[in-house]
């Protein structure tokens, strides 16, 4: 199995997919749940429509669509894995604005500073641990029924963003942070992560 995690350009992904097709091996690629055409409050499954190029208003979304197309337009035995918030050692902490992937999050908590969170942290976040995502990639490559499919790969139950931040403080031996509401600007890319959306898979392979 060949697994494409992150970083390659669409051209490089196409080359990997072509290599996989020539060798007759399955290939899986991690993508983003932000590519679904979803509204606030939705439960999003694999049957939810994806964004079109015209609807992708941020460069990140255009890049992800191009990366997906590089794989799905190939003749390889492909699987596309969409996921949301990935937990694991080495990743930047924080899951919604204004502390999304905030390199100073731990400093804020140590100093007892309030956290300004979209909707005061009352946002559902779908999560997966990096090790579980890696295991799923390999397992799905061995599953013929997942071939040529877009699959949501994440824990079936979401977490609340405010609980996420409180648990980080608790693991540090700190009191729960004071949480204040934040209203992110709608034109800000991170506002996409402030939507209260529950991502879930209905595919039997997942």
C-alpha positions as CSV (number, residue, x, y, z in Angstrom):
1,X,0.0,0.0,0.0
2,X,1.1,3.6,-0.7
3,X,-0.1,6.3,1.7
4,X,-0.1,10.0,0.9
5,X,-0.2,12.0,4.1
6,X,0.4,15.7,3.5
7,X,2.6,18.1,1.6
8,X,2.9,16.8,-2.0
9,X,1.8,18.9,-4.9
10,X,-1.0,17.7,-7.1
11,X,1.6,16.8,-9.8
12,X,3.5,14.6,-7.2
13,X,0.3,12.9,-6.1
14,X,-0.5,12.1,-9.7
15,X,3.0,10.6,-10.1
16,X,2.5,8.5,-7.0
17,X,-0.9,7.3,-8.2
18,X,0.5,6.4,-11.6
19,X,3.3,4.4,-9.9
20,X,0.7,2.6,-7.8
21,X,-1.3,1.8,-10.9
22,X,1.7,0.4,-12.7
23,X,2.6,-1.8,-9.7
24,X,-0.9,-2.8,-9.0
25,X,-0.9,-1.7,-5.4
26,X,-3.6,0.2,-3.5
27,X,-3.1,3.9,-2.6
28,X,-4.8,6.0,0.1
29,X,-4.6,9.8,0.5
30,X,-5.6,12.0,3.5
31,X,-7.7,15.0,2.7
32,X,-10.0,17.4,4.5
33,X,-13.6,17.4,5.6
34,X,-13.7,21.1,4.9
35,X,-14.3,20.2,1.2
36,X,-17.9,19.2,1.9
37,X,-20.6,21.7,1.0
38,X,-22.0,21.8,4.5
39,X,-24.0,24.3,6.5
40,X,-23.8,25.1,10.2
41,X,-25.4,22.4,12.3
42,X,-25.1,19.7,9.6
43,X,-24.3,16.0,10.1
44,X,-22.0,15.3,7.2
45,X,-21.6,11.8,5.7
46,X,-19.9,10.6,2.5
47,X,-23.2,11.4,0.6
48,X,-22.9,15.1,1.4
49,X,-22.0,17.0,-1.8
50,X,-18.5,18.4,-2.2
51,X,-17.5,22.0,-3.0
52,X,-17.0,22.9,-6.6
53,X,-14.1,25.0,-7.8
54,X,-16.4,28.0,-8.0
55,X,-17.5,27.5,-4.3
56,X,-14.0,27.1,-2.9
57,X,-13.3,30.6,-1.7
58,X,-10.0,30.0,0.0
59,X,-6.6,29.0,-1.6
60,X,-6.4,26.0,0.8
61,X,-9.7,24.6,-0.6
62,X,-8.5,25.0,-4.2
63,X,-5.3,23.2,-3.4
64,X,-7.1,20.4,-1.6
65,X,-9.6,20.0,-4.5
66,X,-6.6,19.8,-6.9
67,X,-4.9,17.2,-4.7
68,X,-8.0,15.1,-4.6
69,X,-8.5,15.3,-8.4
70,X,-4.9,14.2,-9.0
71,X,-5.8,11.0,-7.2
72,X,-9.4,10.4,-8.3
73,X,-8.6,11.0,-12.0
74,X,-5.9,8.3,-11.9
75,X,-6.3,4.7,-12.9
76,X,-5.0,3.6,-9.5
77,X,-6.8,1.5,-6.9
78,X,-7.4,4.6,-4.8
79,X,-9.2,5.6,-1.5
80,X,-9.6,9.2,-0.4
81,X,-9.8,9.7,3.3
82,X,-11.4,12.9,4.6
83,X,-10.8,13.8,8.2
84,X,-11.1,16.7,10.6
85,X,-9.0,17.4,13.7
86,X,-6.0,15.1,14.0
87,X,-4.5,14.6,17.5
88,X,-1.0,13.4,18.1
89,X,2.5,14.2,19.4
90,X,4.1,17.1,17.5
91,X,0.9,18.7,16.2
92,X,0.0,22.3,17.0
93,X,-2.8,22.5,19.7
94,X,-6.1,24.3,19.4
95,X,-9.1,23.3,17.3
96,X,-11.2,26.5,16.7
97,X,-10.7,30.2,16.5
98,X,-9.2,32.2,18.1
99,X,-6.8,29.4,19.3
100,X,-6.7,27.2,16.3
101,X,-3.2,25.7,16.0
102,X,-2.0,28.3,18.4
103,X,1.7,27.9,19.1
104,X,1.3,30.0,22.3
105,X,-1.7,28.1,23.6
106,X,0.2,26.5,26.5
107,X,1.7,29.8,27.4
108,X,-1.8,31.3,27.6
109,X,-2.9,28.5,29.9
110,X,0.1,28.7,32.1
111,X,-0.4,32.5,32.5
112,X,-4.1,32.0,33.3
113,X,-5.1,34.2,30.4
114,X,-8.7,33.9,29.1
115,X,-9.2,32.0,25.9
116,X,-11.4,33.7,23.3
117,X,-13.2,30.9,21.5
118,X,-15.8,31.0,18.7
119,X,-19.3,30.5,20.3
120,X,-17.5,30.4,23.7
121,X,-16.3,26.9,22.7
122,X,-19.7,25.4,22.1
123,X,-18.6,23.9,18.8
124,X,-18.6,20.2,17.9
125,X,-15.2,19.0,16.7
126,X,-14.7,15.6,15.0
127,X,-11.3,14.1,16.0
128,X,-9.0,11.2,15.3
129,X,-5.6,10.3,16.6
130,X,-2.8,10.1,14.1
131,X,-2.0,6.5,15.0
132,X,-5.7,5.5,14.4
133,X,-5.7,7.4,11.1
134,X,-2.5,5.6,10.0
135,X,-4.0,2.2,10.9
136,X,-7.2,3.1,9.1
137,X,-5.3,3.9,5.9
138,X,-3.6,0.5,5.9
139,X,-6.7,-1.4,6.8
140,X,-8.8,0.4,4.1
141,X,-6.1,-0.3,1.5
142,X,-6.6,-4.0,2.2
143,X,-10.4,-3.7,1.9
144,X,-11.6,-4.1,-1.7
145,X,-15.0,-2.5,-0.9
146,X,-13.3,0.8,-0.1
147,X,-11.6,1.1,-3.6
148,X,-12.6,4.3,-5.5
149,X,-14.4,5.7,-2.5
150,X,-14.3,9.0,-0.6
151,X,-14.4,7.9,3.1
152,X,-14.8,9.9,6.3
153,X,-12.3,8.6,8.8
154,X,-12.7,10.0,12.3
155,X,-14.1,9.0,15.7
156,X,-17.8,8.5,15.6
157,X,-18.5,10.9,18.5
158,X,-17.5,14.5,18.4
159,X,-16.0,16.5,21.3
160,X,-17.0,19.9,22.4
161,X,-14.2,22.5,21.8
162,X,-14.4,24.0,25.2
163,X,-13.9,20.5,26.8
164,X,-10.9,20.0,24.5
165,X,-9.2,23.1,25.9
166,X,-10.2,22.3,29.5
167,X,-8.7,18.8,29.2
168,X,-5.4,20.3,28.0
169,X,-5.3,22.5,31.0
170,X,-6.1,19.6,33.3
171,X,-3.3,17.5,31.8
172,X,-1.0,20.4,32.6
173,X,-2.2,20.5,36.3
174,X,-3.8,23.9,35.7
175,X,-7.3,25.2,36.6
176,X,-9.9,25.3,33.8
177,X,-9.4,28.4,31.6
178,X,-11.8,31.3,31.6
179,X,-13.5,31.2,28.2
180,X,-14.8,34.3,26.5
181,X,-16.8,34.3,23.2
182,X,-15.2,35.3,19.9
183,X,-17.0,36.2,16.7
184,X,-14.5,35.4,13.9
185,X,-14.7,37.4,10.7
186,X,-16.6,35.4,8.0
187,X,-13.9,36.2,5.5
188,X,-11.3,34.6,7.8
189,X,-10.3,31.1,6.7
190,X,-10.4,29.8,10.3
191,X,-14.1,30.8,10.4
192,X,-14.7,27.5,8.5
193,X,-13.6,25.6,11.6
194,X,-16.0,27.5,13.8
195,X,-19.0,25.9,12.2
196,X,-20.8,23.4,14.4
197,X,-20.6,20.4,12.1
198,X,-20.5,16.7,13.0
199,X,-18.6,14.6,10.5
200,X,-19.4,10.9,10.5
201,X,-19.0,7.9,8.2
202,X,-21.8,5.7,6.9
203,X,-19.5,3.5,4.8
204,X,-19.3,-0.1,6.1
205,X,-15.6,-0.3,5.6
206,X,-15.0,2.5,8.0
